[in-house]
Amino acid sequence: MSLGISTRKDDHIVLSVKEDVSSRLSTLLEDVILVHHTIPSCSLSEVDVSAEFLGIGVSAPVMISGMTGGSALAEKINAALATVAQRLGIPVGVGSQRAALEDKSLARTFSVVRRVAPDVPVVANIGASQVAQGLSEAQVLELVEMVGANALAVHLNPLQEALQPEGEPSARGFLDRLRELVRLSPVPVILKQTGEGFSKEAAALVRGTGVRGIDVGGAGGTSFAVIEGLRARMRGLDDLEEMSRTFSAWGVPTAASILEVRAVLPDIFLIASGGLRTGVDVAKALRLGADFAGFARPVLQALYQGGVDAAERYLRRVISELRVAIFLTGGCSLKDLRSAPVVLKGLLKEWVSQRGLARPGAGL
Ligand SMILES: Cc1cc2nc3c(=O)[nH]c(=O)nc-3n(C[C@H](O)[C@H](O)[C@H](O)COP(=O)(O)O)c2cc1C
């Protein structure tokens, strides 16, 4: 059983670095314009991007999203990602720990992250299907303790489950089990999508569950429909390949998803991920209402192309770009960025209007 999960996870990694597995939708961040302010109010070196991740101080509001674990390759990647996170002082997530619940010998492929990154927030990870089936208190503690986690992410991936021959596309009883998980978990629980985003209707269901954070995991970046389509092709499963293609343009684009979630959960800790590629993307996501920004595939690609140093350089550049974007919008801090002038255009403007969402900055 665990061998099956590990092979599948390795397929995801290899396809992510070797193929174009981007959603056929865009994030709609291109429809967000941060208004340039030509008389900055401080020097660039004074711009402060230090942030908090669920109450823990970190050097920037940027994290490495959970991707992997459960195989020898995954262990190497997790060690490398943890090295980058530790060097930069930013949070790092692991991929689904389901395989390690089923086969204890795989735990070290996840726990390597905490060993290598002792000083940064680490986010544990489990799938909604496992939560819906019910996790015992011992299993919840095992997930958290395995990586010395500061938070536990529950990933929702109904599209991927629907497209996998081995998938478990059922969330029956999920919300009740989620409440139970929040009660059992010694650390805050985050609900996370993996590339199709959250609507306000879905986000509203999170009210009253005790969940502390939402990672929108919006459309416009890595698409598991595309990844599963490529896996289906490799195995000659023509119908599944075709179905995956059909759904490769499905989901709530990341920019829209931030606004959707914020409309109904004004105080939740909100992580933007899905197709963020630059520090300007981060600045736009924060301006729309996110507290934090997550990066997955581009970090993996940088790692594949140039090792730990290249992945570190990539994220260092993202953080520098964020500082410059704050500087150029006339601010000196993340707080200033959150009230910087912004213009929405195109499909995002249309989305805001049809969905009855507040424009960011309305009432400023
Ligand atoms: C190879 C790969 C494996 C992933 N595995 C997981 C996972 O196990 N659990 C999870 O919550 N998200 C997983 N993700 C999703 C990412 O955390 C992230 O939400 C998504 O890739 C969008 O970000 P991106 O466009 O920057 O890649 C994975 C992503 C990639 C590329």
The ligand as a Tripos MOL2 file, in Angstrom:
@<TRIPOS>MOLECULE
LIG
   31    33     1     0     0
SMALL
NO_CHARGES

@<TRIPOS>ATOM
      1 C1          4.9260   17.8360   -6.5450 C.3       1 LIG1
      2 C2          3.8400   18.4500   -5.7040 C.ar      1 LIG1
      3 C3          3.2930   17.7140   -4.6690 C.ar      1 LIG1
      4 C4          2.3230   18.2700   -3.8330 C.ar      1 LIG1
      5 N1          1.8210   17.5350   -2.7840 N.ar      1 LIG1
      6 C5          0.9710   18.1220   -1.9040 C.ar      1 LIG1
      7 C6          0.5630   17.4420   -0.7170 C.ar      1 LIG1
      8 O1          0.9270   16.2920   -0.4710 O.2       1 LIG1
      9 N2         -0.2670   18.0980    0.1470 N.ar      1 LIG1
     10 C7         -0.7020   19.3780   -0.1040 C.ar      1 LIG1
     11 O2         -1.4270   19.9540    0.7190 O.2       1 LIG1
     12 N3         -0.3490   20.0320   -1.2250 N.ar      1 LIG1
     13 C8          0.4810   19.4490   -2.1120 C.ar      1 LIG1
     14 N4          0.8850   20.1410   -3.2380 N.ar      1 LIG1
     15 C9          0.2480   21.4410   -3.5410 C.3       1 LIG1
     16 C10         1.0700   22.6520   -3.1230 C.3       1 LIG1
     17 O3          1.2200   22.7190   -1.7340 O.3       1 LIG1
     18 C11         0.4180   23.9720   -3.6310 C.3       1 LIG1
     19 O4         -0.8120   24.1800   -2.9690 O.3       1 LIG1
     20 C12         0.1570   23.9630   -5.1370 C.3       1 LIG1
     21 O5          1.1860   23.2820   -5.8010 O.3       1 LIG1
     22 C13         0.0420   25.3510   -5.7290 C.3       1 LIG1
     23 O6          1.2340   26.0740   -5.6210 O.3       1 LIG1
     24 P1          2.2610   26.3120   -6.8660 P.3       1 LIG1
     25 O7          1.4550   26.7980   -8.0160 O.co2     1 LIG1
     26 O8          3.2540   27.2920   -6.3250 O.co2     1 LIG1
     27 O9          2.8950   24.9740   -7.1480 O.co2     1 LIG1
     28 C14         1.8620   19.5980   -4.0740 C.ar      1 LIG1
     29 C15         2.4250   20.3370   -5.1220 C.ar      1 LIG1
     30 C16         3.4020   19.7890   -5.9310 C.ar      1 LIG1
     31 C17         3.9960   20.6180   -7.0460 C.3       1 LIG1
@<TRIPOS>BOND
     1     1     2 1
     2     2     3 ar
     3     2    30 ar
     4     3     4 ar
     5     4     5 ar
     6     4    28 ar
     7     5     6 ar
     8     6     7 ar
     9     6    13 1
    10     7     8 2
    11     7     9 ar
    12     9    10 ar
    13    10    11 2
    14    10    12 ar
    15    12    13 ar
    16    13    14 ar
    17    14    15 1
    18    14    28 ar
    19    15    16 1
    20    16    17 1
    21    16    18 1
    22    18    19 1
    23    18    20 1
    24    20    21 1
    25    20    22 1
    26    22    23 1
    27    23    24 1
    28    24    25 2
    29    24    26 1
    30    24    27 1
    31    28    29 ar
    32    29    30 ar
    33    30    31 1
@<TRIPOS>SUBSTRUCTURE
     1 LIG1         1 GROUP 0 **** ****
